[in-house]
Amino acid sequence: MAEKVRYYLEQSVPELEDLKRKGIYDKNEITMIMRRRTDFEHRIQGRGSKPRDFLKYAEFETNVEKLRKKRYNRLNKVGLIDTKPSLSDWAGSRRILFIYDRATKRYPGDMNIWSQYLKFAKANGAIKLIYKVYSRLLQLQPRNIDAWLSAAKYEFETNSNAKGARVLFQRGLRLNPDSFDLWISYAQFELTYISRLLARRKVLGLITDKQQKEEMDNEKTKLDKAISTSDSNDDLDGDTISLPTGDDEMKEELTHLPEADMNMLGNPETNPALKGDVALTVFDLCIPEILKAVPKDAAASKRDDKAFEIINQFMTLFDKFSDLNRDYLYSHVLNYVQTNYPNDLRTLIIDITLPIRNVEINNESLSELLQLSVNKFIAYKLKLNDSKQKETLINTYTEFLTDRFLHSTTEKPSERIDTLLRAIIKKCRTI
């Protein structure tokens, strides 16, 4: 152990000599730094070392580096330092990264160390190192959902690499098909991506509001002709994150998720991914995969409850994308529940409330949409023979109207709309 400690300490001697030559640290400060480093090296090399010993070591070196930068800037302002690049300019950051690297090898299961490692690497712009760290992390912890989400977020939001983020999501789902967080995050990513693409096209004048609306309303007749499949072996552009591929039999459907490589853009008629079809494919695959985790001996009602919980969360996700054709997304979900749960009251509620799900309180078309919703409510109510189901339907619908419009915290209805809503609620209770 003593030899390793001596070896690591000797590596820092040239840096300290450079700091002394530049006048950033004096002899006593350098002696103190060496003493602290010696102490930390013995701690982390010992059998009783703990993760916090590495973190304390990294914290100490971070403070040393911060002080170096402050003194360098102060001396530079008055021209009392040699500004020619030298070893001490980058040795401090390199040592901190090396400490984190050793820590992850010693304690590969400690997520706090990985988190601090990635945070420091990102703060210092060590892009190639970040890719390597994510690769190691995902290989060592393929079931760590937060790691997959963090890697995908970094690719998309920091590197603007949508293709790389898509590969990460799809491979993560092959290894973790029971993770709802991965499914919903993947759908959100795809919707965000097409939302940004359409916004960019508008900014560049490639499409007008009227044209966008017309395109988003095109029929789905050419859907199957335009959706391309993703290549599960595609590498990320530039540097690559090497990922575990998992069992060859793992979720074959994921291989056929639309690639949605929209570099050629087009329009929703020739590129249905611009309408949100990738997210809808994710929705279709998500529910059966998540339901597999429900015990086989569980009551059917429990499986249905879980399915509608997923459905409601996807509907809430769709609500956030007002710049997309939400009616197209909603209609797909409605068709799904009507096909798979035709007799469930929650299916009826989804159908009844869709016309007024996102309409503003003082919108001119509110009255017309309310009439459509109420007509659906009356029609479904007349078809129900069970008095208990009728009561549940009435209470659920009237509570939705009350919470959605009368108790809204964002916008208050006008007196006319308020009177109309109260009359509708009263009518629904008495019909």
C-alpha positions as CSV (number, residue, x, y, z in Angstrom):
1,M,0.0,0.0,0.0
2,A,2.8,2.4,0.9
3,E,4.3,2.0,-2.6
4,K,1.0,2.9,-4.3
5,V,0.6,6.0,-2.0
6,R,4.1,7.1,-2.9
7,Y,3.5,6.5,-6.6
8,Y,0.4,8.6,-6.7
9,L,2.0,11.4,-4.6
10,E,5.0,11.5,-6.8
11,Q,2.7,12.2,-9.8
12,S,1.7,15.5,-8.3
13,V,5.2,16.8,-7.7
14,P,5.7,18.5,-11.1
15,E,2.3,20.2,-10.7
16,L,3.2,21.6,-7.3
17,E,6.6,22.8,-8.5
18,D,4.8,24.6,-11.3
19,L,2.4,26.2,-8.9
20,K,5.3,27.4,-6.7
21,R,7.1,28.8,-9.8
22,K,4.1,30.8,-10.7
23,G,3.7,32.1,-7.2
24,I,0.2,30.8,-6.7
25,Y,1.1,28.7,-3.6
26,D,4.1,29.2,-1.3
27,K,6.3,26.5,0.3
28,N,4.2,26.1,3.4
29,E,1.0,25.8,1.5
30,I,2.5,23.2,-0.8
31,T,3.7,21.2,2.3
32,M,0.2,21.3,3.7
33,I,-1.3,20.1,0.4
34,M,1.1,17.2,0.3
35,R,0.4,16.3,3.9
36,R,-3.4,16.2,3.2
37,R,-3.0,14.2,0.1
38,T,-0.8,11.7,1.9
39,D,-3.5,11.3,4.5
40,F,-6.3,10.9,2.0
41,E,-4.3,8.4,-0.1
42,H,-3.7,6.2,3.0
43,R,-7.4,6.4,3.8
44,I,-8.6,5.3,0.4
45,Q,-5.9,2.6,0.0
46,G,-6.7,1.1,3.4
47,R,-9.1,-1.9,3.9
48,G,-11.4,0.2,6.0
49,S,-12.0,2.8,3.3
50,K,-15.5,4.0,2.6
51,P,-17.1,5.9,-0.3
52,R,-17.2,9.1,1.7
53,D,-13.3,9.0,2.0
54,F,-13.1,9.3,-1.8
55,L,-15.7,12.1,-1.8
56,K,-13.9,14.0,0.9
57,Y,-10.7,13.6,-1.1
58,A,-12.4,14.9,-4.2
59,E,-13.9,17.8,-2.3
60,F,-10.5,18.8,-0.9
61,E,-8.9,18.7,-4.4
62,T,-11.9,20.8,-5.7
63,N,-11.3,23.4,-3.1
64,V,-7.5,23.5,-3.9
65,E,-8.4,24.0,-7.6
66,K,-10.9,26.7,-6.9
67,L,-8.3,28.6,-4.8
68,R,-5.8,28.2,-7.6
69,K,-8.1,29.7,-10.2
70,K,-9.0,32.7,-7.9
71,R,-5.4,33.5,-7.2
72,Y,-4.5,33.0,-10.9
73,N,-7.2,35.5,-11.9
74,R,-6.1,38.0,-9.2
75,L,-2.4,37.8,-10.2
76,N,-3.3,38.0,-13.8
77,K,-5.1,41.3,-13.4
78,V,-2.0,43.0,-12.1
79,G,0.3,41.1,-14.5
80,L,2.2,39.2,-11.8
81,I,1.9,35.7,-13.3
82,D,3.1,33.8,-16.3
83,T,0.1,33.2,-18.4
84,K,1.7,30.7,-20.7
85,P,-0.2,27.4,-20.4
86,S,1.5,24.9,-18.2
87,L,0.9,21.7,-16.3
88,S,-0.8,23.2,-13.3
89,D,-3.6,24.7,-15.5
90,W,-5.2,21.3,-16.1
91,A,-3.6,18.9,-13.6
92,G,-6.0,19.8,-10.8
93,S,-9.1,18.8,-12.8
94,R,-7.4,15.7,-14.1
95,R,-6.6,14.6,-10.6
96,I,-10.2,15.1,-9.3
97,L,-11.5,13.0,-12.3
98,F,-8.9,10.3,-11.5
99,I,-10.1,10.2,-7.9
100,Y,-13.7,9.7,-9.0
101,D,-12.6,7.1,-11.5
102,R,-10.8,5.1,-8.7
103,A,-13.9,5.5,-6.5
104,T,-16.3,4.0,-9.1
105,K,-13.9,1.1,-9.6
106,R,-13.8,0.5,-5.9
107,Y,-17.5,1.1,-5.2
108,P,-19.3,0.5,-8.6
109,G,-22.7,0.2,-6.8
110,D,-22.6,3.6,-5.1
111,M,-24.7,6.0,-7.2
112,N,-23.7,9.1,-5.3
113,I,-20.1,8.6,-6.5
114,W,-21.3,8.1,-10.1
115,S,-23.5,11.2,-9.8
116,Q,-20.7,13.4,-8.5
117,Y,-18.3,12.0,-11.1
118,L,-20.7,12.9,-13.9
119,K,-21.5,16.3,-12.4
120,F,-17.9,17.3,-12.3
121,A,-17.1,15.9,-15.7
122,K,-20.1,17.9,-17.2
123,A,-19.1,21.1,-15.4
124,N,-15.6,20.8,-16.9
125,G,-16.8,19.9,-20.4
126,A,-15.0,16.5,-20.5
127,I,-17.3,15.2,-23.3
128,K,-15.3,12.1,-24.2
129,L,-15.0,11.1,-20.6
130,I,-18.7,11.6,-20.0
131,Y,-19.5,9.1,-22.7
132,K,-17.0,6.6,-21.2
133,V,-18.5,7.1,-17.7
134,Y,-22.1,6.5,-19.0
135,S,-20.9,3.4,-20.9
136,R,-19.4,1.9,-17.8
137,L,-22.3,2.8,-15.6
138,L,-24.9,1.3,-17.9
139,Q,-22.8,-1.8,-18.4
140,L,-22.4,-2.3,-14.6
141,Q,-26.0,-1.3,-13.7
142,P,-28.2,-2.1,-16.7
143,R,-31.3,-2.2,-14.4
144,N,-30.7,1.3,-13.1
145,I,-33.5,3.3,-14.6
146,D,-32.2,6.7,-13.4
147,A,-28.9,6.0,-15.3
148,W,-30.7,5.3,-18.5
149,L,-32.8,8.4,-18.1
150,S,-29.8,10.5,-17.3
151,A,-27.8,9.3,-20.3
152,A,-30.7,9.9,-22.7
153,K,-31.3,13.3,-21.3
154,Y,-27.7,14.2,-21.7
155,E,-27.7,13.1,-25.3
156,F,-30.9,15.0,-26.2
157,E,-30.7,18.1,-24.2
158,T,-26.9,18.7,-24.0
159,N,-25.6,17.2,-27.2
160,S,-28.8,17.7,-29.3
161,N,-28.4,14.1,-30.4
162,A,-31.9,12.8,-30.8
163,K,-30.9,9.6,-32.6
164,G,-28.5,8.8,-29.7
165,A,-31.2,9.4,-27.1
166,R,-33.6,7.2,-29.0
167,V,-31.1,4.3,-29.1
168,L,-30.6,4.7,-25.4
169,F,-34.3,4.6,-24.6
170,Q,-34.9,1.6,-26.8
171,R,-32.0,-0.4,-25.5
172,G,-33.0,0.6,-21.9
173,L,-36.5,-0.7,-22.5
174,R,-35.2,-4.0,-23.9
175,L,-33.5,-4.6,-20.6
176,N,-36.2,-3.0,-18.4
177,P,-39.5,-3.6,-20.1
178,D,-41.3,-3.4,-16.7
179,S,-40.2,0.2,-16.1
180,F,-43.1,2.6,-16.7
181,D,-40.7,5.6,-16.1
182,L,-38.7,4.6,-19.1
183,W,-41.8,4.1,-21.3
184,I,-43.4,7.5,-20.4
185,S,-40.1,9.3,-20.7
186,Y,-39.5,7.8,-24.1
187,A,-42.9,9.0,-25.3
188,Q,-42.3,12.4,-23.8
189,F,-38.9,12.6,-25.6
190,E,-40.5,11.7,-29.0
191,L,-43.3,14.3,-28.6
192,T,-40.8,17.0,-27.5
193,Y,-38.6,16.2,-30.5
194,I,-41.4,16.6,-33.1
195,S,-42.7,19.7,-31.2
196,R,-39.3,21.3,-31.6
197,L,-39.0,20.3,-35.2
198,L,-42.4,21.9,-36.1
199,A,-41.5,25.0,-34.1
200,R,-38.2,25.3,-36.0
201,R,-40.0,25.0,-39.3
202,K,-42.3,27.8,-38.4
203,V,-39.5,30.0,-37.3
204,L,-37.6,29.4,-40.6
205,G,-40.7,30.1,-42.6
206,L,-40.9,26.6,-43.9
207,I,-44.5,26.2,-42.9
208,T,-47.4,28.6,-42.0
209,D,-49.9,28.1,-39.2
210,K,-52.6,27.3,-41.7
211,Q,-50.3,24.8,-43.5
212,Q,-49.3,23.2,-40.3
213,K,-52.9,22.8,-39.2
214,E,-53.8,21.3,-42.6
215,E,-50.9,18.9,-42.4
216,M,-51.6,17.8,-38.9
217,D,-55.3,17.1,-39.9
218,N,-54.3,14.8,-42.8
219,E,-55.8,11.3,-42.8
220,K,-53.7,8.4,-41.7
221,T,-54.1,6.5,-45.0
222,K,-50.4,6.5,-45.8
223,L,-49.2,5.7,-42.2
224,D,-47.7,2.3,-42.9
225,K,-45.8,3.5,-46.0
226,A,-43.8,6.1,-44.2
227,I,-42.8,4.7,-40.8
228,S,-39.3,3.4,-40.8
229,T,-38.0,0.9,-38.3
230,S,-35.1,1.6,-36.0
231,D,-31.8,-0.1,-36.3
232,S,-30.9,-1.5,-32.8
233,N,-27.3,-1.6,-33.7
234,D,-26.9,2.1,-34.7
235,D,-24.1,3.9,-33.0
236,L,-24.3,7.4,-31.7
237,D,-23.0,10.1,-33.9
238,G,-19.4,10.9,-33.1
239,D,-18.4,9.4,-29.8
240,T,-20.3,6.3,-28.8
241,I,-21.8,5.0,-25.6
242,S,-21.3,1.3,-25.5
243,L,-24.4,-0.3,-24.2
244,P,-25.4,-3.8,-23.0
245,T,-27.7,-5.3,-25.6
246,G,-29.4,-7.8,-23.4
247,D,-31.0,-11.1,-24.2
248,D,-31.6,-11.6,-28.0
249,E,-35.2,-12.7,-27.2
250,M,-35.9,-9.6,-25.1
251,K,-38.8,-7.6,-26.4
252,E,-38.6,-8.1,-30.1
253,E,-41.3,-5.5,-30.6
254,L,-39.0,-2.7,-29.5
255,T,-36.8,-3.4,-32.5
256,H,-39.7,-2.3,-34.7
257,L,-40.3,1.0,-33.1
258,P,-40.3,3.7,-35.7
259,E,-36.9,5.3,-36.1
260,A,-38.4,8.8,-36.7
261,D,-35.2,10.0,-38.2
262,M,-36.8,13.2,-39.5
263,N,-33.8,14.9,-41.1
264,M,-35.8,14.9,-44.3
265,L,-38.8,16.4,-42.5
266,G,-41.5,16.2,-45.1
267,N,-45.0,16.5,-43.6
268,P,-47.3,14.3,-41.6
269,E,-48.7,12.8,-44.8
270,T,-45.3,11.5,-45.8
271,N,-43.8,11.3,-42.4
272,P,-46.4,10.3,-39.8
273,A,-43.9,10.5,-37.0
274,L,-44.5,14.3,-37.1
275,K,-48.0,13.6,-35.9
276,G,-46.8,11.6,-32.9
277,D,-47.0,8.0,-34.2
278,V,-43.8,7.0,-32.5
279,A,-45.2,8.1,-29.1
280,L,-48.4,6.2,-29.9
281,T,-46.4,3.1,-30.7
282,V,-44.7,3.4,-27.3
283,F,-48.2,3.7,-25.7
284,D,-49.4,0.5,-27.5
285,L,-46.3,-1.5,-26.4
286,C,-46.2,-0.1,-22.8
287,I,-49.5,-1.3,-21.4
288,P,-49.0,-5.1,-22.1
289,E,-45.4,-5.0,-20.9
290,I,-46.3,-3.3,-17.6
291,L,-49.3,-5.6,-17.1
292,K,-47.0,-8.6,-17.2
293,A,-45.6,-7.4,-13.9
294,V,-49.1,-7.8,-12.3
295,P,-49.3,-11.2,-10.6
296,K,-51.2,-13.7,-12.7
297,D,-53.5,-14.6,-9.7
298,A,-54.5,-11.0,-9.2
299,A,-58.1,-10.0,-9.8
300,A,-59.0,-8.8,-13.3
301,S,-60.1,-5.5,-11.8
302,K,-56.6,-5.0,-10.5
303,R,-55.1,-5.4,-14.0
304,D,-57.8,-3.0,-15.4
305,D,-57.0,-0.5,-12.7
306,K,-53.3,-0.6,-13.6
307,A,-54.1,-0.3,-17.3
308,F,-56.2,2.8,-16.8
309,E,-53.6,4.3,-14.5
310,I,-51.2,4.1,-17.4
311,I,-53.7,5.4,-19.9
312,N,-54.5,8.4,-17.7
313,Q,-50.8,9.3,-17.4
314,F,-50.3,9.1,-21.1
315,M,-53.4,11.4,-21.6
316,T,-51.9,13.8,-19.1
317,L,-48.6,13.8,-21.0
318,F,-50.5,14.5,-24.3
319,D,-52.2,17.5,-22.6
320,K,-48.8,19.2,-22.3
321,F,-48.2,19.4,-26.0
322,S,-50.7,22.1,-27.2
323,D,-48.7,22.7,-30.3
324,L,-49.3,19.2,-31.6
325,N,-52.5,17.7,-32.9
326,R,-53.7,16.4,-29.5
327,D,-57.1,15.3,-31.0
328,Y,-55.1,12.8,-33.1
329,L,-53.3,11.5,-30.1
330,Y,-56.5,11.3,-28.0
331,S,-58.4,9.5,-30.7
332,H,-55.8,6.7,-30.7
333,V,-56.1,6.3,-27.0
334,L,-59.9,6.3,-27.2
335,N,-59.8,3.7,-29.9
336,Y,-57.6,1.6,-27.7
337,V,-59.8,1.6,-24.6
338,Q,-63.0,1.1,-26.7
339,T,-61.4,-1.9,-28.3
340,N,-59.9,-3.5,-25.1
341,Y,-62.2,-2.2,-22.4
342,P,-65.6,-1.4,-24.1
343,N,-67.7,-2.0,-21.0
344,D,-65.6,-0.2,-18.5
345,L,-67.1,3.0,-17.1
346,R,-63.8,4.7,-17.4
347,T,-63.9,4.2,-21.2
348,L,-67.2,6.0,-21.3
349,I,-65.8,8.8,-19.2
350,I,-62.8,9.2,-21.5
351,D,-65.1,9.4,-24.5
352,I,-67.6,11.8,-22.8
353,T,-64.9,14.2,-21.6
354,L,-62.6,14.3,-24.6
355,P,-64.5,17.2,-26.4
356,I,-63.9,19.5,-23.4
357,R,-60.7,18.1,-22.1
358,N,-58.5,21.1,-23.0
359,V,-61.0,23.8,-24.1
360,E,-60.5,27.1,-22.3
361,I,-63.3,28.3,-20.1
362,N,-64.2,31.4,-22.0
363,N,-63.6,29.9,-25.4
364,E,-66.4,30.8,-27.9
365,S,-66.8,27.1,-28.9
366,L,-67.3,26.0,-25.3
367,S,-71.1,25.9,-25.5
368,E,-71.0,23.7,-28.6
369,L,-68.4,21.4,-27.1
370,L,-70.3,21.1,-23.9
371,Q,-73.4,20.2,-25.8
372,L,-71.5,17.4,-27.6
373,S,-70.2,16.1,-24.3
374,V,-73.6,16.1,-22.7
375,N,-75.2,14.3,-25.6
376,K,-72.6,11.6,-25.3
377,F,-73.3,11.4,-21.5
378,I,-77.0,11.1,-22.0
379,A,-76.6,8.4,-24.7
380,Y,-74.3,6.3,-22.5
381,K,-76.5,6.7,-19.5
382,L,-79.6,5.5,-21.3
383,K,-77.7,2.3,-22.4
384,L,-76.8,1.5,-18.8
385,N,-79.2,-0.9,-17.0
386,D,-77.4,-1.1,-13.7
387,S,-78.5,1.7,-11.4
388,K,-75.2,1.7,-9.5
389,Q,-73.3,2.2,-12.7
390,K,-75.6,5.0,-13.7
391,E,-75.0,6.7,-10.4
392,T,-71.2,6.3,-10.7
393,L,-71.3,7.7,-14.2
394,I,-73.4,10.8,-13.1
395,N,-71.1,11.5,-10.1
396,T,-67.9,11.1,-12.1
397,Y,-69.0,13.3,-14.9
398,T,-70.5,16.1,-12.7
399,E,-67.4,16.1,-10.6
400,F,-65.3,16.4,-13.7
401,L,-67.3,19.4,-14.9
402,T,-67.2,21.0,-11.4
403,D,-63.4,20.6,-11.0
404,R,-62.6,21.4,-14.6
405,F,-64.6,24.6,-14.9
406,L,-66.2,25.9,-11.7
407,H,-63.3,25.2,-9.4
408,S,-60.6,26.1,-11.9
409,T,-57.6,27.9,-10.3
410,T,-56.3,29.3,-13.6
411,E,-59.3,31.0,-15.1
412,K,-62.8,31.9,-13.8
413,P,-65.8,31.5,-16.1
414,S,-67.9,34.4,-17.1
415,E,-71.3,34.8,-15.5
416,R,-73.0,33.4,-18.6
417,I,-70.8,30.3,-18.7
418,D,-71.1,29.8,-15.0
419,T,-74.9,29.8,-15.2
420,L,-74.7,27.4,-18.2
421,L,-72.4,25.0,-16.4
422,R,-74.5,24.9,-13.2
423,A,-77.6,24.3,-15.3
424,I,-75.9,21.4,-17.2
425,I,-74.6,19.8,-13.9
426,K,-78.2,20.0,-12.5
427,K,-79.6,18.6,-15.6
428,C,-77.2,15.7,-15.6
429,R,-78.1,14.8,-12.1
430,T,-81.8,14.8,-12.7
431,I,-82.1,13.2,-16.2
